[in-house]
Amino acid sequence: MSIITKVEVYTVELPYKQPFTISLGTSVSSTDVVVKLVDDEGRIGWGEASPAKRITGDSEKTIVAAMYTLAPAIIGEDPLNVERIEEKMDLSMLGNTSAKLALEMAAFDLKGKILGIGVRELLGGYREKIETDLTIGIKSPEEMGEEAVSIVESGFKAIKLKVGVDVEEDVQRVKVVRDAVGPDIKIRIDANQGWTVKEALKALRMMERYDVEIAEQPVRWDDLEGMAYVTKMSPIPIMADESVHTPEDAIKVVKMGAADYINIKLMKAGGLLKARKIAAISEAAGIPNMVGCMMEGGLSITAGVHFAAATRNVVTTDLDSDISLKEDFVEGGAGIENGHRTVPEGPGLGNLAIKEEKLKLVAVFEEEQRIQTF
C-alpha cells in the first residue's frame, strides 16, 4: 500500500507564440497551476490545471485557493484508489474542476508509476495514436488562409477555424481557407457561443458549400433549446462544447437532441474518471466524442492523449495548445507526427520531464496541520 504524504503546488507562466483570439476575447498567455504528489516511498506524480475564466469560471488564484481544501483531503490516501480520491475531493468542495483534475491527473501518473504501466492502459487501452486538428484563431480571412496552408504543409489533415464574430466575415474566412487548402483537408469551425440561433443557421447554410465537417458550440452554452433547434436544422453536424461540463450535462444534451458530437475537455469534466463517464453516456446515445483542450501545456495535453487513445468513442481530438506555446515547462510527453498525437512510452503519463526551474512554488501540504505557503 502506498500513501500520499505531500502535495506541492506551483504556478507557471505560458506565453503564446502569437495572440489567440476567439469570439469570447483575446489572450496572449496563460498562468497554469502544476501539482506534484509525493508518496511515502518518494515516488512522484504530476498534474496540471489550466484556468479558463470565460468557460470554467476559474483563474490561477482560485485554483490555488481550492488546493487549500482539496490537497489536505487526499493526503493519507492510497494513489491506487483514484476513484476514492475523486470522491474525497467532491465531498470536500463543489465545482473547481480544473483544480480537481490536476490532483486526479497526478494520482493517475503516480498510480501508473507504482504499477509500471501507462495511464492509457489504466483507462482500458484502445489505440496508440489519434488524429488532432490544429486551431487558427480569429484573424482576417487572408491571414487565416495563409496560416492554413502552413499547417497543411507541416502534415496536418484537419484544421479548426475560430469564428463567431460576424456571419459574413466568418463565411469568408471559411471560403478563403477552403480555397487555400483544397478539397482533401478537413475543416471544422468553432463559434464559441458567438452566434444567435438565427445567425448560426444562416452561417451554417452558407458554409455548407465549403464542406465543413463539424460546427462547434454555435450558440450560448445554456441555450439547449437553441442548440437542439440548430442541430435539427443545420446541414452541418453540431458539436456541444461549453454546454457539456459534467456527465449530467451530457445526459441533458442527449435527451434534448442538442448535438451530434460532444467535445470532452478534462478541465471542464474535473478528471479522467468523469471524462470517461461522459464518453460512456455519449457512446450509449450514439454520439461520438472529440477530446479538446484549453490552453494548457504539454503535461495536461499528454494526459488528454492518454485518455483519447484509451477511449473507443473518441473519434478525433483538438489537442494542440502546447504547439501554440512560445515555451513549455515539459520536455517529451505526447508526440505529434503528420497530424497524429502519440502516447509516450513509459509508466504513468510516460516519458516526460518537468522543467522544475520554470515553476514557482506557492504552497506545500504535508498534513492538514502543516501547510507552508510561499
Contacts in CASP RR format, 6 or more apart in sequence:
PFRMAT RR
TARGET T0000
AUTHOR 0000-0000-0000
METHOD contacts of the structure
MODEL  1
MSIITKVEVYTVELPYKQPFTISLGTSVSSTDVVVKLVDDEGRIGWGEAS
PAKRITGDSEKTIVAAMYTLAPAIIGEDPLNVERIEEKMDLSMLGNTSAK
LALEMAAFDLKGKILGIGVRELLGGYREKIETDLTIGIKSPEEMGEEAVS
IVESGFKAIKLKVGVDVEEDVQRVKVVRDAVGPDIKIRIDANQGWTVKEA
LKALRMMERYDVEIAEQPVRWDDLEGMAYVTKMSPIPIMADESVHTPEDA
IKVVKMGAADYINIKLMKAGGLLKARKIAAISEAAGIPNMVGCMMEGGLS
ITAGVHFAAATRNVVTTDLDSDISLKEDFVEGGAGIENGHRTVPEGPGLG
NLAIKEEKLKLVAVFEEEQRIQTF
1 78 0 8 1.000
1 80 0 8 1.000
2 39 0 8 1.000
2 40 0 8 1.000
2 41 0 8 1.000
2 43 0 8 1.000
2 78 0 8 1.000
2 79 0 8 1.000
2 80 0 8 1.000
2 110 0 8 1.000
2 114 0 8 1.000
3 39 0 8 1.000
3 40 0 8 1.000
3 76 0 8 1.000
3 77 0 8 1.000
3 78 0 8 1.000
4 37 0 8 1.000
4 38 0 8 1.000
4 39 0 8 1.000
4 74 0 8 1.000
4 75 0 8 1.000
4 76 0 8 1.000
4 77 0 8 1.000
4 78 0 8 1.000
4 79 0 8 1.000
4 107 0 8 1.000
4 110 0 8 1.000
5 38 0 8 1.000
5 39 0 8 1.000
5 40 0 8 1.000
5 42 0 8 1.000
5 75 0 8 1.000
5 76 0 8 1.000
5 366 0 8 1.000
6 37 0 8 1.000
6 38 0 8 1.000
6 75 0 8 1.000
6 364 0 8 1.000
6 365 0 8 1.000
6 366 0 8 1.000
7 35 0 8 1.000
7 36 0 8 1.000
7 37 0 8 1.000
7 38 0 8 1.000
7 67 0 8 1.000
7 71 0 8 1.000
7 74 0 8 1.000
7 75 0 8 1.000
7 103 0 8 1.000
7 364 0 8 1.000
7 365 0 8 1.000
8 35 0 8 1.000
8 36 0 8 1.000
8 38 0 8 1.000
8 361 0 8 1.000
8 363 0 8 1.000
8 364 0 8 1.000
8 365 0 8 1.000
9 33 0 8 1.000
9 34 0 8 1.000
9 35 0 8 1.000
9 36 0 8 1.000
9 64 0 8 1.000
9 67 0 8 1.000
9 71 0 8 1.000
9 361 0 8 1.000
9 362 0 8 1.000
9 363 0 8 1.000
9 364 0 8 1.000
9 365 0 8 1.000
10 33 0 8 1.000
10 34 0 8 1.000
10 35 0 8 1.000
10 36 0 8 1.000
10 359 0 8 1.000
10 360 0 8 1.000
10 361 0 8 1.000
10 362 0 8 1.000
11 31 0 8 1.000
11 32 0 8 1.000
11 33 0 8 1.000
11 34 0 8 1.000
11 60 0 8 1.000
11 64 0 8 1.000
11 359 0 8 1.000
11 360 0 8 1.000
11 362 0 8 1.000
12 31 0 8 1.000
12 32 0 8 1.000
12 33 0 8 1.000
12 34 0 8 1.000
12 329 0 8 1.000
12 358 0 8 1.000
12 359 0 8 1.000
12 360 0 8 1.000
13 29 0 8 1.000
13 30 0 8 1.000
13 31 0 8 1.000
14 29 0 8 1.000
14 30 0 8 1.000
14 31 0 8 1.000
14 32 0 8 1.000
14 295 0 8 1.000
14 296 0 8 1.000
14 297 0 8 1.000
14 325 0 8 1.000
14 326 0 8 1.000
14 327 0 8 1.000
14 328 0 8 1.000
14 329 0 8 1.000
15 28 0 8 1.000
15 29 0 8 1.000
15 325 0 8 1.000
15 326 0 8 1.000
15 327 0 8 1.000
16 27 0 8 1.000
16 28 0 8 1.000
16 29 0 8 1.000
16 30 0 8 1.000
16 295 0 8 1.000
16 324 0 8 1.000
16 325 0 8 1.000
16 326 0 8 1.000
17 324 0 8 1.000
17 325 0 8 1.000
17 326 0 8 1.000
18 324 0 8 1.000
19 26 0 8 1.000
19 27 0 8 1.000
19 28 0 8 1.000
20 26 0 8 1.000
20 27 0 8 1.000
20 28 0 8 1.000
20 137 0 8 1.000
20 295 0 8 1.000
20 324 0 8 1.000
21 137 0 8 1.000
21 138 0 8 1.000
21 139 0 8 1.000
21 162 0 8 1.000
22 137 0 8 1.000
22 138 0 8 1.000
22 162 0 8 1.000
22 190 0 8 1.000
22 192 0 8 1.000
23 138 0 8 1.000
23 162 0 8 1.000
23 163 0 8 1.000
23 164 0 8 1.000
23 165 0 8 1.000
23 191 0 8 1.000
23 192 0 8 1.000
23 193 0 8 1.000
23 194 0 8 1.000
24 54 0 8 1.000
24 55 0 8 1.000
24 192 0 8 1.000
24 193 0 8 1.000
24 194 0 8 1.000
25 54 0 8 1.000
27 295 0 8 1.000
30 50 0 8 1.000
30 51 0 8 1.000
30 294 0 8 1.000
30 295 0 8 1.000
30 296 0 8 1.000
31 51 0 8 1.000
31 60 0 8 1.000
32 48 0 8 1.000
32 49 0 8 1.000
32 50 0 8 1.000
32 51 0 8 1.000
32 60 0 8 1.000
32 296 0 8 1.000
32 297 0 8 1.000
32 300 0 8 1.000
33 48 0 8 1.000
33 49 0 8 1.000
33 51 0 8 1.000
33 60 0 8 1.000
33 63 0 8 1.000
33 64 0 8 1.000
33 67 0 8 1.000
33 98 0 8 1.000
33 99 0 8 1.000
33 102 0 8 1.000
34 46 0 8 1.000
34 47 0 8 1.000
34 48 0 8 1.000
34 49 0 8 1.000
34 102 0 8 1.000
34 299 0 8 1.000
34 329 0 8 1.000
34 354 0 8 1.000
34 359 0 8 1.000
35 46 0 8 1.000
35 47 0 8 1.000
35 48 0 8 1.000
35 49 0 8 1.000
35 67 0 8 1.000
35 71 0 8 1.000
35 102 0 8 1.000
35 103 0 8 1.000
35 106 0 8 1.000
36 44 0 8 1.000
36 45 0 8 1.000
36 46 0 8 1.000
36 47 0 8 1.000
36 106 0 8 1.000
37 44 0 8 1.000
37 45 0 8 1.000
37 46 0 8 1.000
37 79 0 8 1.000
37 103 0 8 1.000
37 106 0 8 1.000
37 107 0 8 1.000
37 109 0 8 1.000
37 110 0 8 1.000
38 44 0 8 1.000
38 45 0 8 1.000
39 79 0 8 1.000
39 110 0 8 1.000
39 114 0 8 1.000
43 110 0 8 1.000
43 113 0 8 1.000
43 114 0 8 1.000
44 110 0 8 1.000
44 113 0 8 1.000
45 106 0 8 1.000
45 107 0 8 1.000
45 109 0 8 1.000
45 110 0 8 1.000
45 113 0 8 1.000
45 348 0 8 1.000
46 105 0 8 1.000
46 106 0 8 1.000
46 109 0 8 1.000
46 299 0 8 1.000
46 349 0 8 1.000
46 354 0 8 1.000
47 101 0 8 1.000
47 102 0 8 1.000
47 103 0 8 1.000
47 105 0 8 1.000
47 106 0 8 1.000
47 109 0 8 1.000
47 299 0 8 1.000
47 300 0 8 1.000
47 303 0 8 1.000
48 102 0 8 1.000
48 105 0 8 1.000
48 296 0 8 1.000
48 297 0 8 1.000
48 298 0 8 1.000
48 299 0 8 1.000
48 300 0 8 1.000
48 303 0 8 1.000
49 58 0 8 1.000
49 63 0 8 1.000
49 98 0 8 1.000
49 99 0 8 1.000
49 101 0 8 1.000
49 102 0 8 1.000
49 267 0 8 1.000
49 300 0 8 1.000
50 98 0 8 1.000
50 267 0 8 1.000
50 293 0 8 1.000
50 294 0 8 1.000
50 295 0 8 1.000
50 296 0 8 1.000
50 297 0 8 1.000
50 300 0 8 1.000
50 321 0 8 1.000
51 57 0 8 1.000
51 58 0 8 1.000
51 59 0 8 1.000
51 60 0 8 1.000
51 62 0 8 1.000
51 63 0 8 1.000
51 98 0 8 1.000
51 294 0 8 1.000
52 58 0 8 1.000
52 98 0 8 1.000
52 267 0 8 1.000
52 294 0 8 1.000
52 295 0 8 1.000
53 59 0 8 1.000
55 242 0 8 1.000
55 268 0 8 1.000
55 294 0 8 1.000
56 97 0 8 1.000
56 98 0 8 1.000
56 245 0 8 1.000
56 267 0 8 1.000
56 268 0 8 1.000
56 294 0 8 1.000
58 66 0 8 1.000
58 96 0 8 1.000
58 97 0 8 1.000
58 98 0 8 1.000
58 99 0 8 1.000
62 96 0 8 1.000
62 99 0 8 1.000
63 96 0 8 1.000
63 98 0 8 1.000
63 99 0 8 1.000
63 102 0 8 1.000
64 362 0 8 1.000
64 363 0 8 1.000
66 93 0 8 1.000
66 96 0 8 1.000
66 99 0 8 1.000
66 100 0 8 1.000
67 99 0 8 1.000
67 103 0 8 1.000
67 363 0 8 1.000
67 365 0 8 1.000
68 363 0 8 1.000
68 365 0 8 1.000
68 371 0 8 1.000
69 92 0 8 1.000
69 93 0 8 1.000
70 89 0 8 1.000
70 92 0 8 1.000
70 93 0 8 1.000
70 96 0 8 1.000
70 99 0 8 1.000
70 100 0 8 1.000
70 103 0 8 1.000
71 103 0 8 1.000
71 363 0 8 1.000
71 365 0 8 1.000
72 365 0 8 1.000
72 367 0 8 1.000
72 368 0 8 1.000
72 371 0 8 1.000
73 88 0 8 1.000
73 89 0 8 1.000
73 91 0 8 1.000
73 92 0 8 1.000
73 93 0 8 1.000
74 85 0 8 1.000
74 88 0 8 1.000
74 89 0 8 1.000
74 103 0 8 1.000
74 107 0 8 1.000
75 365 0 8 1.000
75 366 0 8 1.000
75 367 0 8 1.000
75 368 0 8 1.000
77 84 0 8 1.000
77 85 0 8 1.000
77 88 0 8 1.000
78 84 0 8 1.000
79 85 0 8 1.000
79 107 0 8 1.000
79 110 0 8 1.000
79 111 0 8 1.000
79 114 0 8 1.000
80 111 0 8 1.000
80 114 0 8 1.000
80 115 0 8 1.000
82 104 0 8 1.000
82 107 0 8 1.000
82 108 0 8 1.000
82 111 0 8 1.000
82 273 0 8 1.000
83 273 0 8 1.000
85 103 0 8 1.000
85 104 0 8 1.000
85 107 0 8 1.000
86 100 0 8 1.000
86 104 0 8 1.000
86 271 0 8 1.000
86 273 0 8 1.000
86 274 0 8 1.000
89 100 0 8 1.000
89 103 0 8 1.000
89 104 0 8 1.000
90 100 0 8 1.000
93 100 0 8 1.000
97 245 0 8 1.000
97 267 0 8 1.000
97 268 0 8 1.000
97 269 0 8 1.000
97 270 0 8 1.000
97 271 0 8 1.000
98 267 0 8 1.000
98 270 0 8 1.000
100 270 0 8 1.000
100 271 0 8 1.000
101 266 0 8 1.000
101 267 0 8 1.000
101 269 0 8 1.000
101 270 0 8 1.000
101 271 0 8 1.000
101 272 0 8 1.000
101 300 0 8 1.000
104 270 0 8 1.000
104 271 0 8 1.000
104 272 0 8 1.000
104 273 0 8 1.000
105 266 0 8 1.000
105 271 0 8 1.000
105 272 0 8 1.000
105 299 0 8 1.000
105 300 0 8 1.000
105 303 0 8 1.000
105 349 0 8 1.000
108 119 0 8 1.000
108 122 0 8 1.000
108 272 0 8 1.000
108 303 0 8 1.000
108 348 0 8 1.000
108 349 0 8 1.000
109 119 0 8 1.000
109 303 0 8 1.000
109 348 0 8 1.000
109 349 0 8 1.000
110 348 0 8 1.000
111 122 0 8 1.000
111 348 0 8 1.000
112 118 0 8 1.000
112 119 0 8 1.000
112 122 0 8 1.000
112 347 0 8 1.000
112 348 0 8 1.000
113 347 0 8 1.000
113 348 0 8 1.000
115 122 0 8 1.000
115 347 0 8 1.000
116 346 0 8 1.000
116 347 0 8 1.000
116 348 0 8 1.000
117 347 0 8 1.000
117 348 0 8 1.000
118 306 0 8 1.000
118 346 0 8 1.000
118 347 0 8 1.000
118 348 0 8 1.000
118 349 0 8 1.000
118 350 0 8 1.000
119 272 0 8 1.000
119 303 0 8 1.000
119 306 0 8 1.000
119 307 0 8 1.000
119 310 0 8 1.000
119 348 0 8 1.000
119 349 0 8 1.000
119 350 0 8 1.000
120 128 0 8 1.000
120 306 0 8 1.000
120 309 0 8 1.000
120 310 0 8 1.000
120 343 0 8 1.000
121 310 0 8 1.000
122 310 0 8 1.000
122 348 0 8 1.000
123 272 0 8 1.000
123 276 0 8 1.000
123 306 0 8 1.000
123 307 0 8 1.000
123 310 0 8 1.000
123 311 0 8 1.000
124 310 0 8 1.000
125 309 0 8 1.000
125 310 0 8 1.000
126 309 0 8 1.000
126 310 0 8 1.000
126 311 0 8 1.000
126 312 0 8 1.000
127 309 0 8 1.000
128 309 0 8 1.000
128 342 0 8 1.000
128 343 0 8 1.000
129 309 0 8 1.000
129 340 0 8 1.000
129 341 0 8 1.000
129 342 0 8 1.000
129 343 0 8 1.000
130 305 0 8 1.000
130 308 0 8 1.000
130 309 0 8 1.000
130 314 0 8 1.000
130 316 0 8 1.000
130 317 0 8 1.000
130 340 0 8 1.000
130 341 0 8 1.000
131 157 0 8 1.000
131 158 0 8 1.000
131 316 0 8 1.000
131 317 0 8 1.000
131 339 0 8 1.000
131 340 0 8 1.000
131 341 0 8 1.000
132 156 0 8 1.000
132 158 0 8 1.000
132 316 0 8 1.000
132 317 0 8 1.000
132 318 0 8 1.000
132 319 0 8 1.000
132 320 0 8 1.000
132 336 0 8 1.000
132 339 0 8 1.000
132 340 0 8 1.000
132 341 0 8 1.000
133 156 0 8 1.000
133 158 0 8 1.000
133 159 0 8 1.000
133 160 0 8 1.000
133 186 0 8 1.000
133 188 0 8 1.000
133 316 0 8 1.000
133 317 0 8 1.000
133 318 0 8 1.000
133 320 0 8 1.000
134 151 0 8 1.000
134 156 0 8 1.000
134 158 0 8 1.000
134 159 0 8 1.000
134 160 0 8 1.000
134 320 0 8 1.000
134 323 0 8 1.000
134 339 0 8 1.000
135 159 0 8 1.000
135 160 0 8 1.000
135 161 0 8 1.000
135 162 0 8 1.000
135 190 0 8 1.000
135 318 0 8 1.000
135 320 0 8 1.000
135 324 0 8 1.000
136 144 0 8 1.000
136 145 0 8 1.000
136 147 0 8 1.000
136 148 0 8 1.000
136 151 0 8 1.000
136 159 0 8 1.000
136 160 0 8 1.000
136 161 0 8 1.000
136 162 0 8 1.000
136 177 0 8 1.000
137 144 0 8 1.000
137 161 0 8 1.000
137 162 0 8 1.000
138 162 0 8 1.000
138 163 0 8 1.000
138 164 0 8 1.000
138 165 0 8 1.000
138 173 0 8 1.000
139 147 0 8 1.000
141 169 0 8 1.000
141 172 0 8 1.000
141 173 0 8 1.000
141 175 0 8 1.000
141 176 0 8 1.000
141 177 0 8 1.000
142 176 0 8 1.000
144 161 0 8 1.000
144 173 0 8 1.000
144 176 0 8 1.000
144 177 0 8 1.000
145 176 0 8 1.000
145 177 0 8 1.000
145 180 0 8 1.000
145 181 0 8 1.000
146 180 0 8 1.000
148 159 0 8 1.000
148 161 0 8 1.000
148 177 0 8 1.000
148 180 0 8 1.000
148 181 0 8 1.000
148 185 0 8 1.000
149 180 0 8 1.000
149 181 0 8 1.000
151 159 0 8 1.000
152 159 0 8 1.000
152 181 0 8 1.000
152 185 0 8 1.000
155 338 0 8 1.000
155 339 0 8 1.000
156 185 0 8 1.000
156 338 0 8 1.000
156 339 0 8 1.000
157 184 0 8 1.000
157 185 0 8 1.000
157 186 0 8 1.000
157 338 0 8 1.000
157 339 0 8 1.000
158 185 0 8 1.000
158 186 0 8 1.000
158 187 0 8 1.000
158 188 0 8 1.000
158 213 0 8 1.000
158 316 0 8 1.000
158 339 0 8 1.000
159 177 0 8 1.000
159 181 0 8 1.000
159 185 0 8 1.000
159 186 0 8 1.000
159 187 0 8 1.000
159 188 0 8 1.000
160 187 0 8 1.000
160 188 0 8 1.000
160 189 0 8 1.000
160 190 0 8 1.000
160 216 0 8 1.000
160 318 0 8 1.000
161 173 0 8 1.000
161 174 0 8 1.000
161 177 0 8 1.000
161 187 0 8 1.000
161 188 0 8 1.000
161 189 0 8 1.000
161 190 0 8 1.000
162 189 0 8 1.000
162 190 0 8 1.000
162 192 0 8 1.000
163 170 0 8 1.000
163 173 0 8 1.000
163 174 0 8 1.000
163 189 0 8 1.000
163 190 0 8 1.000
163 191 0 8 1.000
163 203 0 8 1.000
164 170 0 8 1.000
164 191 0 8 1.000
164 192 0 8 1.000
164 194 0 8 1.000
164 195 0 8 1.000
164 203 0 8 1.000
165 194 0 8 1.000
167 195 0 8 1.000
167 199 0 8 1.000
167 202 0 8 1.000
167 203 0 8 1.000
167 206 0 8 1.000
170 189 0 8 1.000
170 191 0 8 1.000
170 203 0 8 1.000
170 207 0 8 1.000
171 203 0 8 1.000
171 206 0 8 1.000
171 207 0 8 1.000
174 187 0 8 1.000
174 189 0 8 1.000
174 207 0 8 1.000
174 210 0 8 1.000
174 212 0 8 1.000
175 210 0 8 1.000
177 187 0 8 1.000
178 187 0 8 1.000
178 210 0 8 1.000
178 211 0 8 1.000
181 187 0 8 1.000
183 211 0 8 1.000
186 213 0 8 1.000
187 210 0 8 1.000
187 211 0 8 1.000
187 212 0 8 1.000
187 213 0 8 1.000
188 212 0 8 1.000
188 213 0 8 1.000
188 214 0 8 1.000
188 215 0 8 1.000
188 216 0 8 1.000
189 207 0 8 1.000
189 212 0 8 1.000
189 214 0 8 1.000
189 215 0 8 1.000
189 216 0 8 1.000
190 215 0 8 1.000
190 216 0 8 1.000
190 217 0 8 1.000
190 241 0 8 1.000
191 200 0 8 1.000
191 203 0 8 1.000
191 215 0 8 1.000
191 216 0 8 1.000
191 217 0 8 1.000
191 218 0 8 1.000
191 219 0 8 1.000
192 216 0 8 1.000
192 217 0 8 1.000
192 241 0 8 1.000
192 242 0 8 1.000
193 217 0 8 1.000
193 218 0 8 1.000
193 219 0 8 1.000
193 220 0 8 1.000
193 221 0 8 1.000
193 242 0 8 1.000
194 218 0 8 1.000
194 219 0 8 1.000
194 220 0 8 1.000
195 203 0 8 1.000
195 218 0 8 1.000
195 219 0 8 1.000
196 219 0 8 1.000
197 219 0 8 1.000
197 223 0 8 1.000
197 226 0 8 1.000
197 229 0 8 1.000
197 230 0 8 1.000
200 215 0 8 1.000
200 218 0 8 1.000
200 219 0 8 1.000
200 230 0 8 1.000
200 234 0 8 1.000
201 230 0 8 1.000
201 233 0 8 1.000
201 234 0 8 1.000
203 218 0 8 1.000
204 212 0 8 1.000
204 215 0 8 1.000
204 218 0 8 1.000
204 230 0 8 1.000
204 234 0 8 1.000
204 235 0 8 1.000
204 236 0 8 1.000
205 234 0 8 1.000
205 235 0 8 1.000
207 215 0 8 1.000
207 236 0 8 1.000
208 235 0 8 1.000
208 236 0 8 1.000
212 236 0 8 1.000
213 236 0 8 1.000
213 237 0 8 1.000
214 236 0 8 1.000
214 237 0 8 1.000
214 238 0 8 1.000
214 239 0 8 1.000
214 260 0 8 1.000
214 261 0 8 1.000
214 290 0 8 1.000
215 234 0 8 1.000
215 236 0 8 1.000
215 237 0 8 1.000
215 238 0 8 1.000
215 239 0 8 1.000
216 238 0 8 1.000
216 239 0 8 1.000
216 241 0 8 1.000
216 263 0 8 1.000
217 239 0 8 1.000
217 240 0 8 1.000
217 241 0 8 1.000
217 242 0 8 1.000
217 243 0 8 1.000
217 263 0 8 1.000
218 227 0 8 1.000
218 230 0 8 1.000
218 234 0 8 1.000
218 238 0 8 1.000
219 226 0 8 1.000
219 227 0 8 1.000
219 230 0 8 1.000
221 242 0 8 1.000
221 243 0 8 1.000
222 243 0 8 1.000
224 243 0 8 1.000
224 252 0 8 1.000
224 253 0 8 1.000
224 256 0 8 1.000
224 258 0 8 1.000
225 256 0 8 1.000
226 258 0 8 1.000
227 238 0 8 1.000
227 240 0 8 1.000
227 243 0 8 1.000
227 253 0 8 1.000
227 256 0 8 1.000
227 258 0 8 1.000
227 259 0 8 1.000
228 256 0 8 1.000
228 257 0 8 1.000
228 258 0 8 1.000
230 238 0 8 1.000
231 238 0 8 1.000
231 257 0 8 1.000
231 258 0 8 1.000
231 259 0 8 1.000
231 260 0 8 1.000
232 257 0 8 1.000
237 260 0 8 1.000
237 261 0 8 1.000
238 258 0 8 1.000
238 259 0 8 1.000
238 260 0 8 1.000
238 261 0 8 1.000
239 259 0 8 1.000
239 260 0 8 1.000
239 261 0 8 1.000
239 262 0 8 1.000
239 263 0 8 1.000
239 290 0 8 1.000
240 253 0 8 1.000
240 258 0 8 1.000
240 259 0 8 1.000
240 261 0 8 1.000
240 262 0 8 1.000
240 263 0 8 1.000
241 263 0 8 1.000
241 265 0 8 1.000
242 268 0 8 1.000
243 249 0 8 1.000
243 253 0 8 1.000
243 258 0 8 1.000
243 259 0 8 1.000
244 250 0 8 1.000
244 253 0 8 1.000
244 259 0 8 1.000
244 262 0 8 1.000
244 263 0 8 1.000
244 264 0 8 1.000
244 268 0 8 1.000
244 278 0 8 1.000
245 268 0 8 1.000
245 269 0 8 1.000
246 268 0 8 1.000
246 269 0 8 1.000
246 274 0 8 1.000
246 278 0 8 1.000
247 274 0 8 1.000
247 277 0 8 1.000
247 278 0 8 1.000
247 281 0 8 1.000
250 262 0 8 1.000
250 277 0 8 1.000
250 278 0 8 1.000
250 281 0 8 1.000
250 282 0 8 1.000
251 281 0 8 1.000
252 258 0 8 1.000
253 259 0 8 1.000
253 262 0 8 1.000
253 287 0 8 1.000
254 281 0 8 1.000
254 282 0 8 1.000
254 285 0 8 1.000
254 287 0 8 1.000
259 287 0 8 1.000
260 287 0 8 1.000
261 287 0 8 1.000
261 288 0 8 1.000
261 289 0 8 1.000
261 290 0 8 1.000
262 278 0 8 1.000
262 282 0 8 1.000
262 287 0 8 1.000
262 288 0 8 1.000
262 289 0 8 1.000
262 290 0 8 1.000
263 289 0 8 1.000
263 290 0 8 1.000
263 291 0 8 1.000
263 292 0 8 1.000
263 318 0 8 1.000
264 275 0 8 1.000
264 278 0 8 1.000
264 279 0 8 1.000
264 282 0 8 1.000
264 289 0 8 1.000
264 290 0 8 1.000
264 291 0 8 1.000
264 292 0 8 1.000
264 307 0 8 1.000
264 314 0 8 1.000
265 291 0 8 1.000
265 292 0 8 1.000
265 293 0 8 1.000
265 294 0 8 1.000
266 272 0 8 1.000
266 275 0 8 1.000
266 291 0 8 1.000
266 293 0 8 1.000
266 300 0 8 1.000
266 303 0 8 1.000
266 304 0 8 1.000
266 307 0 8 1.000
267 293 0 8 1.000
267 294 0 8 1.000
267 296 0 8 1.000
267 300 0 8 1.000
269 275 0 8 1.000
269 278 0 8 1.000
272 303 0 8 1.000
272 306 0 8 1.000
272 307 0 8 1.000
275 291 0 8 1.000
275 307 0 8 1.000
276 307 0 8 1.000
276 311 0 8 1.000
278 289 0 8 1.000
279 289 0 8 1.000
279 311 0 8 1.000
279 313 0 8 1.000
279 314 0 8 1.000
280 313 0 8 1.000
282 288 0 8 1.000
282 289 0 8 1.000
282 313 0 8 1.000
283 289 0 8 1.000
283 312 0 8 1.000
283 313 0 8 1.000
288 313 0 8 1.000
288 314 0 8 1.000
288 315 0 8 1.000
289 311 0 8 1.000
289 313 0 8 1.000
289 314 0 8 1.000
289 315 0 8 1.000
290 314 0 8 1.000
290 315 0 8 1.000
290 316 0 8 1.000
290 317 0 8 1.000
290 318 0 8 1.000
291 304 0 8 1.000
291 307 0 8 1.000
291 308 0 8 1.000
291 311 0 8 1.000
291 314 0 8 1.000
291 317 0 8 1.000
291 318 0 8 1.000
291 319 0 8 1.000
292 304 0 8 1.000
292 317 0 8 1.000
292 318 0 8 1.000
292 319 0 8 1.000
293 300 0 8 1.000
293 301 0 8 1.000
293 304 0 8 1.000
293 318 0 8 1.000
293 319 0 8 1.000
293 320 0 8 1.000
293 321 0 8 1.000
294 321 0 8 1.000
295 321 0 8 1.000
295 324 0 8 1.000
296 321 0 8 1.000
296 322 0 8 1.000
297 321 0 8 1.000
297 322 0 8 1.000
297 325 0 8 1.000
297 328 0 8 1.000
297 329 0 8 1.000
297 330 0 8 1.000
298 322 0 8 1.000
298 328 0 8 1.000
298 330 0 8 1.000
298 333 0 8 1.000
298 334 0 8 1.000
298 352 0 8 1.000
299 329 0 8 1.000
299 330 0 8 1.000
299 349 0 8 1.000
299 352 0 8 1.000
299 354 0 8 1.000
301 319 0 8 1.000
301 321 0 8 1.000
301 322 0 8 1.000
301 334 0 8 1.000
301 341 0 8 1.000
302 330 0 8 1.000
302 333 0 8 1.000
302 334 0 8 1.000
302 344 0 8 1.000
302 349 0 8 1.000
302 350 0 8 1.000
302 352 0 8 1.000
303 349 0 8 1.000
304 317 0 8 1.000
304 319 0 8 1.000
304 334 0 8 1.000
305 317 0 8 1.000
305 319 0 8 1.000
305 334 0 8 1.000
305 335 0 8 1.000
305 341 0 8 1.000
305 342 0 8 1.000
305 343 0 8 1.000
306 334 0 8 1.000
306 343 0 8 1.000
306 349 0 8 1.000
307 314 0 8 1.000
308 314 0 8 1.000
308 317 0 8 1.000
308 319 0 8 1.000
308 341 0 8 1.000
309 343 0 8 1.000
317 341 0 8 1.000
319 334 0 8 1.000
319 341 0 8 1.000
322 328 0 8 1.000
322 330 0 8 1.000
323 336 0 8 1.000
327 358 0 8 1.000
328 355 0 8 1.000
329 354 0 8 1.000
329 355 0 8 1.000
329 358 0 8 1.000
329 359 0 8 1.000
330 352 0 8 1.000
330 353 0 8 1.000
330 354 0 8 1.000
330 355 0 8 1.000
331 352 0 8 1.000
331 353 0 8 1.000
331 355 0 8 1.000
332 344 0 8 1.000
332 351 0 8 1.000
332 352 0 8 1.000
332 353 0 8 1.000
333 344 0 8 1.000
333 349 0 8 1.000
333 350 0 8 1.000
333 351 0 8 1.000
333 352 0 8 1.000
334 341 0 8 1.000
334 342 0 8 1.000
334 343 0 8 1.000
334 344 0 8 1.000
335 341 0 8 1.000
335 342 0 8 1.000
335 344 0 8 1.000
336 342 0 8 1.000
343 350 0 8 1.000
344 350 0 8 1.000
344 351 0 8 1.000
344 352 0 8 1.000
345 351 0 8 1.000
360 374 0 8 1.000
361 374 0 8 1.000
362 373 0 8 1.000
362 374 0 8 1.000
363 371 0 8 1.000
363 372 0 8 1.000
363 373 0 8 1.000
363 374 0 8 1.000
364 371 0 8 1.000
364 372 0 8 1.000
364 373 0 8 1.000
364 374 0 8 1.000
365 371 0 8 1.000
366 372 0 8 1.000
END
